[in-house]
Amino acid sequence: MKRSILALIIIGTAFTASVAHADAKLDELVRKADMVTRSKTSAAVFEMTIKTSTYTRSFKIVAWDDRRHGEKSLIKILGPALWRGYGTLKIDSQLKMYNPKSNHVTLVGSSMLGDSWMGSHFTNDDLVKETQLQKHFTSRIIETHKGELGSLGSGTFYRLRLDPKPTAPVAWGKIVYELWEGGPIVVPVRATYFRKVSDKKPTRTMSFSEMKKMSGRTMPCVMSITVTDKPGEYTKITYRKVKFDIAIPGAKFTEQALRN
């Protein structure tokens, strides 16, 4: 009898350890996919194309990020000429926007967080909330399958359900997250966002494509966002240049830099 009980304890302990190991691996996959375009510091030049029912608009943008002590970012519009100089400065949860035509800096209040950023399908709230999937969500596998991802070759596709942790400062009830793993390379493929956990129809979908090596990392160079209630509309970001873990002076994240 004692041997039977001991055997059950050993089996139970081994099973628990196996589950914990699987959960840890899944968390690490999510972290790698989510952080592939982020770093302690980074600078990027990208194009943003916005298509709505009334207009199509494109911008050339430069952005700097510093996550070493808090969350800091500066985004500046380089073109076209009509929009050149517009900027957004984020210091942790504070967001400021600069209009060069009026030479005025606006502090974005809570009533403006739901507003569109530069007419895109991103909101001011998206810029303020620095969501980290592995940190703020628990994950479980919906399905996996083997397959190729463009020039990256063969690997494993994971389709996951992410549920927010009880105290996580997030706006989503759940996320269906798809990523691809091929050896040391892990990249996101698609993220489908649901406002409530009970929702059957997603609020928006973010797709990642054109995997290339930039600044030593294999990463998606194109990111597109679509909104379910606005068929035919989208915002697409295409990275042209990226540098990770570079020296960025603190003066870059000031109101003076926002205006210049």
N, C-alpha and C positions, 0 to 999 in steps of 0.2 A: 504493500500500500504506500509506504514511504517513498519507494522507488518510483511509483506511478506519479505521486504528487511532485516529486523532484523533476521527473521528466516533463510534466506539464509546465512547471515553472521555467525550465530551460527553454522549452519550445516557445512559451509566451514571451520570454525575454528576447529570444532571437527574432521573433516576429516583430516585436516593438522596435527593435534596433533596425530591422530591415525597412520598416515603414518610415522611421525617422531619417534613414539614409536616403530613401526615395524622395521624401519631402524636401530634404536639404538640396538634392540635385535639382529638383524642379524649381526651387527658389533661386538657385544659382543661374539656371537657364533664363528665367524671367529677368533677373538682374542684368545679365549680360546683354540680352536683347534690348532691354529698356535703356541701358546706359551706353549703347554703342555709338550714339551721336553726342554723348555728353562726356565731360571730363572735369577735372578740378578747375582748369581754365581752358578757354577755347576762343577762337575767332573764326568767323565764317563770312563768305560772300555768297549770296544766293538770290535767285529770282523767285518772285511770288506772283502767280497768275490767278486772278479772281474772275470767275464767270458767274453771273447772276442772270435773272430773267430780263434785266434792263441794261446791263453793260458787261463788257469784258475789259479788265484793267490789268496791267503788268507793272511790277516794280523791280528795281535792282536794289538790294539791301545789304548792309554790312552790320554784323552783330558781334559783340564781345560778351563773354560770360565769365564770371568768377565765383566758384562755389567753395573756396577755401575757408572763408569765414562768413557764413550766412549765404544769401543768394543775391547776386548782383548781376545786372545785365544792362547793356546799352544797345539800342537798335536805331540805326539811322538810315533814312531813305536816300539813296544816291541818284536815283532817276526814276521816271523821266523828270525833265526840268520843272514841270508844274508842281511836282511833289518833293523836289530835292530839299533836304534840310529838315523835313519832319522827323521827329524822333520820339523814342519812348525809353524812359529810364526806370528800372526796377531795383529797389533796395529792399530785400526781404518782401514784406507784404505791401509795401508802399509803391505806388505807380504814378509816374508823372509823364505828361505828354507835352511836346513842344510844337507850336505852330509858328514857323518862321515868317509867315505873312503878317501876323499880328505881333510877333516877337513876344508871345505870351506862353508861359508854362502853366499847365492845368494839373492840379492834384486830382487824380481819379478817385471819386468818392464811392461809397457802397452802392449808390443808386445808379452808377455808371458801369458797374462791373459786368452787367449783362449785355452792354453795348458791343457792337461789332468793332474789331480792331482793324483800322484802315480799310473798312468796307469788306473785309474778308469774312470767312465762316469761322474764324477764331474770335473769341470774345476777350475783353479786357481781363475777365476772370481767369481765362486760360493762362494768361501771362503771369498773373499773381500767384496762382496755385502751382507750386512745384511738386507735382505728384510723382512719387517713386513707386512703381508697381510692386516691387518686392517688399518694400517697407510698409506700404499702406494697404496691401491686399493679401489674402490667402489664395492659394491656387490649387486646382485639382484638374486632372486630365479628363477631357471629354473623349478624345480619340488621338491616335498617332498613326502615321503611315510613312513608308519609305517613298522617296521621290527626289527628282532633280529640281534645282532652283537655278535656272539659267546657266551661266558659265561656271557657277560654283560646283556643279556636278551633283553627285548623289549624297543624300543625307536623310534626316528624319524630320518630318513635319509634326509639330505638336499643336493640337487645338485644346485650349485651356479655358476654364471658367475661373475668373477672378472675383472674389467677394471682398468688400471692404472690411477691414478690421474694425472692431466696435468704436474705437476712438479716432479713426482716421479722418482727417479733414478733407474729404473728397465729395464730389457732387454726384457720383454715379452709384446706382444700386448694384450693378454688376457689369463686368466687361468680359466679352468673349475674345480671347487673345490667341493669335496664331503666330508661331515662330518656327524657324528652321535651324537645325543643328547639323553641321558637317565637320566633324573633328573639333578643332579649336574655334571654329567660326560659328557664331550664333547671331542671327539677325531676325528682326521682327518682319512679319509679312502682312498682318492685318489686325486691327483692333476695332471691335464693334461695341459701342457704348449704349447702355440701357439706363435710363434715368431712375427707374425703380426695379427692384429685384423681380417683381411680378410682371413687368412689361414683356409682351411678346414681340413688339416692334421696336427696333433700336432707334435711338435719337440721332446718332451719327456714326459714320464709319471712317476710319483712317487706314489708308493702304500705303504700303512701302514697296518700292521697286527700284530697278536699275542698281543692283549691288555692285559696287566698285571699291577699290582700295584707295583711300584718301588719308593722308597723314599717318600711314602705317596701319590703318584699320580697314577691314572690309565692312562697309556700311551701305545702307540704302541712300542713294543720291536723290531720289524723288519721293516725296511724301504728299499724298493727296487726301483731302478731307471732303466728304459729302454729307449732306444733311437729309435725312429721310423725308421730311416734309417739304423739301425743296428740290424735286426731281430735275435733273439736268444741270444743276448748279454745282460748283466745286471751287475749292481753293487748292492750288498746287504749288509746292515749294521744291525748287530744284537747286541743290547745292553745286556751286561752281568751284569754290576753294574752301578748305577747312584746315585749321591747325589746332592741335591739342597740346595741352600742358605747356603753354608759352608764358613768358613774363608779360603781365599786364599791370601797369601802374595804377595805384588806387585813384589817381586823379581822373582816370577814364570814366569813373562812375560818380560824376558830380554834375550839378546843374550847369556849370560852366561848359563841361564837355557836351552836355545835351544841347546847349545853344550853339556851340561852334560847329 
